Amino acid sequence: MFILMFPFFLFLSMIFFIISFIFLNVKFSFYIHWVFFCSSFYVSFPVYLDYISCIFMGMVLLISGSILFYSEYYMSNEVFKSRFFYLMFLFIMSMIFLILCPNFFCMLLGWDGLGLISFCLVLYYHNYNSLSCSMITALTNRVGDVFIIGSISMFFSMGGFSYMNFLNYNELFWMSLLFFIASMTKSAQIPFSAWLPAAMAAPTPVSSLVHSSTLVTAGIYIMIRFNFFFSDNMKVYMMLISLLTMIMSGISGLMENDLKKIIALSTLSQLGFMMFSISLSYYDLAFFHLICHASFKALLFMCAGLLIHQFSDNQDIRYYGFLDKNYFFTICMFNVSNLSLCGFPFLSGFFSKDIIIELCLKMNMNFLLLFLVIFGTFLTVFYSFRLLIFLSMKNFYSHSYFFFNMNNMNMNFSMLFLFFFSMMFGYLGSNLILLPYNYIVFPFFLKVFILSICLFSFMFCLFFSKVFFLKLNYFIYFFWNMWFLSFLKTDFFKHFLFSFSLKSSKFMYGFVEDLFGLKSVYYLKNLSVSLNKFFFLSVFNLFILFSFFFMMFLVFCY
């Protein structure tokens, strides 16, 4: 049944792409507002269609249809496959609510739906690792939900739920600050970055959908929609947070050997790059990079899932090598998406990343911030080519596997459209969306500066990929473990709560037990015995006293 969703989603995505290009050319947007009356109150349900929402909807539907078709074969041996597909469908519907509804209340349904269903999807395998990772994901998203509910309540105090009705933006500092923190939790910026690599405990189709166009991009999409709420002072903090996230995730990606976690850390780095573009007020460029990133990141995860599936669920890249011999088509698509990720010329990522960095060179920017941007670009190329070397250019140390499976052809077919978008969408979109930004005149040495950085990073990776980390000391462990963010999110609170529960249990079985436990029963028992004795003696004494007075009364009367 779910395999039939692929042509339906593909057809809808093509319709949304055509509508978006029409809206972009004629500068047109479409607003629909339904009002449902029910007794004494009414429910408002608006839908806002412009070129941003239509392009994003087209990309989400294309990626979702491809992943559902891919999952039909990837999850073919699973017992609860139907439950998985229903959760995926609800996840897609939550993202559609978030994209199309400009109403805070309807948008909150999509926002909370993404967080709740992502918890169920990460918990799909029902083991201890999946449980701990899903709890990190759910609790981090709940922190964002608290902030977004607070910001929505503040917006509502100003007169309504629709964010298209506010004109006085100077009084919205605290509301926009809460919204910014909520977007940070969804897009996994520092210090909320630990949940994104932990979400790799989910099945690979879930990772492909979550890390490409749905959950992690929800925060960036909301910030693009709310760009007019953010002040210049807030954008400075946004820039610092995004650059720190880029550097942290890039360094952690250099030291990681898990295939899915390397791709997840690259997602974190690209999210920091998008937020950096938003902090520079290049909202169209950030959105264009968001769309290009969604196409090649979904393809990258799907190719990685196929390799993991064929290598008996082994995710360590040290056991991979010379995959172009047996998986030539899969590794070709993987390398194209990987090169597009690091901004290889004339692929999709090049047309979005290169323009943003060139505009940074054109601006009057602080040298330290510019150095962090260039260093983040260097790290992106480094871990991308390190992954390419480990998969294609080194010896094969693993055991024999079944190199050919009939399901590979169906999986490869599901990735063909994303393969086309990873190669061609950057060129087409740059001519349709970014036409004013395409013509940037620079001297020759500045024009080739970014390409020189990428080439230097490739040469550095080529020479140091095999002997980069031989001794795991505390300094290396600090960078490898995401600056101990995962420790602060998991182990620190776990040990803190465990020690607290241990101390509280000793307290309960000690002082409190003496007062309100078994000792209290002993005290009450002794008290009851004493009261019984006192009551018996009191009654006996009263009876003797009453008898004495009665005898005296009889004597005096007679």
C-alpha positions in Angstrom: 0.0 0.0 0.0 2.7 2.5 1.0 4.7 1.8 -2.2 1.8 3.5 -4.1 2.5 6.7 -2.1 5.7 7.3 -4.2 4.0 8.3 -7.5 1.3 10.2 -5.6 3.9 12.2 -3.6 6.0 12.7 -6.8 3.0 14.1 -8.7 2.2 16.5 -5.8 5.8 17.6 -5.5 5.9 18.4 -9.2 2.7 20.5 -8.9 4.1 22.4 -6.0 7.4 23.1 -7.8 5.5 24.4 -10.8 3.3 26.6 -8.6 6.3 27.9 -6.8 8.1 29.0 -10.0 4.9 30.7 -11.2 4.5 32.6 -7.8 8.2 33.5 -8.0 7.9 35.0 -11.5 4.7 37.0 -10.9 5.5 37.9 -7.3 2.3 36.4 -6.1 1.1 34.7 -2.9 -2.1 33.0 -2.0 -3.8 33.2 1.4 -6.8 30.9 2.4 -8.6 31.3 5.7 -11.2 28.8 6.8 -13.3 29.5 9.9 -15.2 26.6 11.4 -18.0 27.7 13.8 -18.9 25.3 16.6 -21.5 26.5 19.0 -20.3 29.6 20.8 -16.7 29.6 19.5 -14.9 29.2 16.1 -11.7 27.6 14.9 -9.6 29.3 12.4 -7.5 27.3 9.9 -5.4 29.5 7.5 -3.1 28.3 4.7 -0.5 30.5 3.2 1.1 29.7 -0.2 4.0 31.6 -1.6 7.1 30.5 -3.4 9.0 29.6 -0.2 6.3 27.3 1.2 5.6 25.7 -2.2 9.2 24.9 -3.0 9.7 23.5 0.5 6.5 21.5 0.2 7.7 20.1 -3.2 11.0 19.1 -1.7 9.5 17.5 1.4 7.0 15.5 -0.7 9.7 14.4 -3.1 12.0 13.2 -0.3 9.1 11.6 1.6 7.9 9.7 -1.4 11.4 8.5 -2.2 12.0 7.4 1.4 8.7 5.5 1.7 9.5 3.6 -1.5 13.0 3.0 -0.2 11.6 1.8 3.2 9.4 -0.8 1.6 12.5 -2.8 0.8 14.8 -1.6 3.5 12.3 -2.6 6.3 10.9 -5.7 4.5 12.0 -8.1 7.2 10.7 -6.0 10.1 7.8 -7.3 12.2 6.1 -4.0 12.9 6.5 -2.6 9.4 3.0 -1.2 9.2 3.4 0.7 12.4 6.6 2.2 11.1 4.9 3.5 7.9 2.0 5.0 9.8 4.4 6.9 12.1 6.3 8.1 9.0 3.0 9.3 7.4 2.1 11.2 10.6 5.5 12.7 10.7 5.1 14.0 7.1 1.7 15.4 7.9 3.1 17.2 10.9 5.7 18.8 8.7 3.0 19.9 6.2 1.1 21.6 9.0 4.3 23.5 10.0 5.0 24.6 6.5 1.6 25.8 5.3 -0.1 27.2 8.4 0.8 30.8 9.4 -1.4 30.5 12.5 0.5 29.9 15.8 -2.0 27.4 17.0 -1.9 25.2 13.8 1.8 25.6 13.6 2.1 24.3 17.2 0.3 21.1 16.1 3.0 20.5 13.5 5.8 21.5 15.9 4.6 19.2 18.7 3.8 16.5 16.3 7.3 16.4 15.0 8.7 16.1 18.5 6.3 13.4 19.7 6.5 11.2 16.6 10.3 11.6 16.4 10.4 10.1 19.9 8.4 7.1 18.7 10.5 6.6 15.6 13.8 6.8 17.5 12.4 4.2 19.9 11.4 1.9 17.1 14.0 -0.9 17.9 13.0 -1.2 21.5 16.4 -1.6 23.2 18.2 0.3 25.9 20.2 2.5 23.5 17.1 3.5 21.5 15.3 4.3 24.8 18.1 6.6 26.0 18.5 8.3 22.7 14.7 8.8 22.3 14.5 10.3 25.8 17.3 12.8 24.9 15.5 13.7 21.7 12.1 14.1 23.4 13.3 16.1 26.4 15.3 18.5 24.2 12.3 19.0 22.0 10.1 19.6 25.0 12.4 22.4 26.1 11.8 24.0 22.8 8.1 23.4 23.2 8.1 25.3 26.5 9.7 28.3 24.9 7.5 28.3 21.8 4.3 28.0 23.9 5.5 31.0 26.0 6.2 33.0 22.9 2.8 32.1 21.4 1.1 33.2 24.6 2.9 36.6 24.4 1.9 37.0 20.8 -1.6 36.1 21.6 -1.7 38.9 24.3 -1.1 41.3 21.4 -4.3 40.5 19.6 -4.3 37.2 17.7 -2.7 33.9 16.7 -1.6 34.8 13.2 1.9 36.1 12.9 1.0 37.9 9.6 -1.0 40.5 11.5 1.7 42.1 13.6 3.1 45.4 12.4 4.8 46.9 15.5 7.9 44.8 15.7 9.8 47.0 18.1 7.9 45.6 21.1 8.4 41.9 20.3 11.9 41.4 21.7 11.1 38.9 24.4 8.7 37.0 22.2 11.3 36.8 19.4 13.9 35.7 21.9 11.8 32.8 23.1 11.1 31.9 19.5 14.8 32.0 18.8 15.6 29.6 21.7 12.9 27.2 20.5 14.4 27.2 17.0 17.8 26.5 18.5 16.5 23.4 20.1 14.9 22.1 16.9 17.9 22.9 14.8 20.3 21.4 17.4 22.5 24.5 17.9 24.8 24.8 20.9 24.0 23.9 23.7 21.2 21.7 22.4 23.3 19.7 20.0 23.6 16.3 21.7 20.2 15.0 20.6 21.0 15.1 16.8 23.8 12.4 16.8 21.8 10.4 19.4 18.8 10.3 17.0 20.9 8.0 14.8 19.6 5.1 16.9 16.5 5.2 14.6 16.3 3.2 11.4 18.1 4.8 8.4 14.9 5.9 6.5 14.0 7.8 9.7 17.4 9.4 9.8 17.2 10.3 6.1 13.8 12.0 6.6 14.6 13.7 10.0 18.0 15.0 9.0 17.2 16.3 5.6 14.0 18.1 5.3 11.8 17.8 8.3 12.7 17.9 12.0 16.1 19.7 12.0 15.1 22.1 9.3 11.9 23.1 11.1 13.8 25.5 13.3 15.6 27.1 10.3 12.4 27.4 8.3 10.6 29.1 11.2 13.5 31.5 11.6 13.3 32.4 7.9 9.6 33.0 8.3 10.2 35.1 11.4 13.1 37.1 10.1 11.5 40.4 10.6 11.1 39.8 14.3 14.8 39.5 15.0 16.8 42.6 16.0 20.4 43.3 15.1 21.7 42.6 18.6 20.0 39.2 18.5 21.6 38.4 15.2 25.1 38.9 16.7 24.4 36.2 19.2 22.9 34.1 16.5 26.1 34.4 14.5 28.3 33.4 17.4 26.2 30.4 18.2 26.0 29.2 14.6 29.8 29.5 14.1 30.5 27.6 17.3 28.1 24.9 16.2 29.9 24.7 12.8 33.4 24.3 14.4 32.2 21.9 17.1 30.4 19.5 14.7 33.3 19.7 12.1 35.9 18.7 14.6 33.8 15.9 16.0 33.1 14.7 12.4 36.9 14.3 11.9 37.3 11.9 14.8 34.1 9.8 14.4 34.2 6.4 12.8 30.4 5.7 12.7 29.1 6.2 9.2 25.7 7.6 10.2 27.1 9.8 13.0 29.5 11.4 10.5 26.6 12.3 8.2 24.6 13.5 11.3 27.5 15.8 12.3 27.7 17.1 8.8 24.0 18.0 9.1 24.7 19.8 12.3 27.5 21.8 10.5 25.2 22.7 7.6 22.5 23.9 10.1 25.0 26.2 11.7 26.0 27.5 8.2 22.3 28.2 7.5 21.8 30.0 10.8 25.0 32.0 10.1 23.4 33.1 6.7 20.2 34.1 8.5 22.3 36.2 11.0 23.7 38.1 8.0 20.1 38.8 6.8 20.6 36.6 3.7 17.3 34.8 4.1 16.8 33.8 0.5 20.3 32.3 0.4 19.7 30.4 3.7 16.4 29.0 2.3 18.1 28.1 -1.0 20.9 26.3 0.8 18.2 24.6 3.0 16.5 23.1 -0.2 19.8 22.0 -1.8 21.0 20.5 1.5 17.7 18.5 1.8 18.2 16.9 -1.5 21.8 15.7 -1.2 21.5 14.9 2.5 18.6 12.6 2.0 20.5 10.9 -0.8 23.5 10.6 1.4 21.6 8.8 4.2 19.8 6.5 1.8 23.1 5.4 0.2 24.7 4.9 3.6 21.6 2.9 4.7 22.0 0.6 1.7 25.7 0.0 2.5 24.9 -0.7 6.1 22.1 -3.0 5.1 24.4 -5.0 2.9 27.3 -5.1 5.4 25.2 -6.8 8.1 24.4 -3.6 10.0 28.1 -2.6 10.4 28.5 1.1 10.6 32.2 1.4 11.3 33.9 3.0 8.2 37.3 1.3 9.1 35.8 -2.0 7.8 34.8 -0.5 4.5 36.9 0.0 1.4 36.9 -0.3 -2.4 33.1 -0.2 -2.6 33.2 1.1 -6.1 34.0 -2.4 -7.3 30.7 -4.0 -6.1 28.5 -1.0 -5.4 29.5 1.2 -8.3 26.1 2.9 -8.8 25.4 3.3 -5.0 28.9 4.7 -4.4 28.6 7.0 -7.4 25.4 8.5 -5.9 27.1 8.7 -2.5 30.1 10.5 -3.8 28.0 13.0 -5.8 26.0 13.9 -2.7 29.2 14.0 -0.6 30.9 16.3 -3.0 27.8 18.4 -3.2 27.9 18.7 0.6 31.5 20.1 0.6 30.7 22.5 -2.2 32.4 20.9 -5.2 32.1 23.2 -8.3 28.9 23.0 -10.4 27.0 20.6 -8.0 24.0 21.8 -6.0 25.9 22.7 -2.8 28.4 24.9 -4.7 25.7 27.3 -5.9 24.4 28.0 -2.4 27.6 27.8 -0.2 30.0 29.6 -2.5 27.7 32.7 -2.8 27.3 33.0 0.9 31.0 32.8 1.6 31.7 35.3 -1.2 29.2 37.7 0.3 31.0 37.2 3.6 34.3 38.3 1.9 32.5 41.3 0.5 31.2 42.5 3.9 33.0 44.5 6.5 33.2 41.5 8.9 35.3 40.9 11.9 38.5 39.0 11.1 37.9 36.4 13.8 34.4 35.7 12.5 35.6 35.4 8.9 38.4 33.0 10.1 35.8 30.8 11.8 33.7 30.7 8.6 36.7 29.7 6.5 37.8 27.2 9.1 34.3 25.7 9.2 34.5 25.4 5.4 37.9 23.7 5.7 36.5 21.2 8.2 33.5 20.4 6.0 35.7 19.5 3.1 38.0 17.6 5.4 35.5 15.2 6.9 33.7 14.8 3.5 36.9 13.7 1.7 37.9 11.5 4.7 34.6 9.7 4.3 35.2 9.3 0.6 38.8 7.9 1.2 37.6 5.4 3.7 34.8 4.1 1.5 36.5 4.2 -1.9 40.3 4.5 -1.7 41.5 2.2 1.0 41.9 -1.6 1.4 38.9 -3.8 2.3 39.4 -5.5 5.7 36.0 -7.0 6.2 34.7 -10.5 5.7 32.8 -11.7 2.7 29.2 -10.5 2.3 26.5 -10.9 -0.2 27.4 -8.2 -2.6 24.3 -8.3 -4.7 20.8 -8.2 -3.7 17.7 -7.8 -5.8 16.4 -5.1 -3.5 19.3 -2.9 -4.4 17.8 -2.2 -7.8 14.6 -1.0 -6.2 16.5 1.1 -3.6 18.6 2.6 -6.3 15.5 3.5 -8.3 14.1 5.4 -5.3 17.2 7.5 -5.2 17.3 8.5 -8.9 15.2 11.7 -8.5 17.3 12.9 -5.5 20.4 12.1 -7.5 19.2 14.4 -10.3 18.3 17.2 -7.8 21.7 16.9 -6.1 23.4 17.6 -9.5 21.0 20.0 -11.2 18.9 21.8 -8.7 21.6 24.2 -7.6 22.1 25.6 -11.2 18.3 25.8 -11.9 17.5 27.4 -8.6 20.3 29.9 -8.7 19.0 31.2 -12.0 15.4 31.3 -10.8 15.7 32.3 -7.1 19.1 34.0 -6.7 19.3 36.0 -9.8 20.5 39.3 -8.2 23.2 37.4 -6.2 24.7 35.6 -9.1 26.9 38.3 -10.4 29.6 39.0 -7.8 32.7 40.7 -9.2 35.9 39.9 -7.3 39.6 40.0 -8.0 41.0 36.7 -9.2 42.8 35.8 -5.9 39.5 36.3 -4.0 37.5 34.4 -6.6 39.7 31.3 -6.3 40.2 31.7 -2.5 37.4 29.4 -1.5 38.4 26.8 -4.1 42.0 27.0 -2.8 40.7 26.4 0.7 38.8 23.3 -0.5 41.8 22.0 -2.4 44.1 22.5 0.6 41.7 20.7 2.8 41.6 17.8 0.3 45.4 17.5 0.2 45.6 17.7 4.0 43.0 15.0 4.3 44.8 12.8 1.8 48.0 12.9 3.8 46.7 12.7 7.3 43.6 10.6 7.1 45.4 7.4 8.1 47.6 8.7 10.8 45.4 11.4 12.2 44.5 10.1 15.7 46.7 7.4 17.0 46.5 8.2 20.8 43.2 9.0 22.4 44.0 11.5 25.1 41.7 13.8 27.0 42.2 16.7 24.6 41.2 14.5 21.6 38.3 13.0 23.7 37.0 16.5 24.4 36.7 17.3 20.7 35.5 13.9 19.7 32.7 13.9 22.3 31.1 17.2 21.0 32.8 19.3 23.7 31.2 17.0 26.3 27.7 18.2 25.4 26.6 14.6 25.2 28.0 14.0 28.6 26.2 16.9 30.1 23.0 15.8 28.5 23.2 12.1 29.4 25.8 10.9 31.8 25.9 14.0 34.1 22.2 14.1 34.7 22.0 10.3 34.9 24.7 10.1 37.6 23.3 13.2 39.3 19.8 11.8 39.5 21.1 8.4 40.4 23.2 9.8 43.3 20.2 11.9 44.3 17.9 8.9 44.3 20.5 6.9 46.3 20.8 9.6 48.9 17.1 10.2 49.1 16.5 6.4 49.5 19.0 6.4 52.4 17.2 9.4 53.9 13.8 7.7 53.4 15.1 4.5 55.0 16.9 6.4 57.8 15.4 9.5 59.4 12.0 9.4 57.7 11.7 5.7 58.4 12.4 6.3 62.1 9.6 8.8 62.2 7.0 7.5 59.8 8.0 3.9 59.1 8.3 0.8 61.2 9.5 2.8 64.2 6.3 4.8 64.1 4.3 1.5 64.2 6.3 0.5 67.3 5.7 3.8 68.9 2.0 3.8 68.1 1.7 0.2 69.4 3.3 1.1 72.7 1.2 4.3 72.8 -1.9 2.2 72.3 -0.9 -0.2 75.0 -0.2 2.7 77.4 -3.5 4.3 76.5 -5.4 1.1 77.0 -3.8 0.7 80.4 -4.5 4.3 81.3 -8.1 4.0 80.1 -8.6 0.8 82.0 -7.1 2.3 85.2 -9.1 5.5 84.7 -12.3 3.6 84.3 -11.6 1.4 87.2 -10.7 4.4 89.4 -13.8 6.2 88.3 -15.9 3.1 89.1 -14.4 2.8 92.6 -14.9 6.5 93.2 -18.5 6.4 92.0 -19.1 3.3 94.3 -17.6 5.1 97.2 -19.8 8.2 96.7 -22.8 6.0 96.2 -22.2 4.1 99.5 -21.7 7.4 101.3 -25.0 8.7 99.9 -26.9 5.6 101.1 -25.3 5.9 104.6 -26.2 9.6 105.0 -29.7 9.1 103.6 -30.7 6.3 106.0 
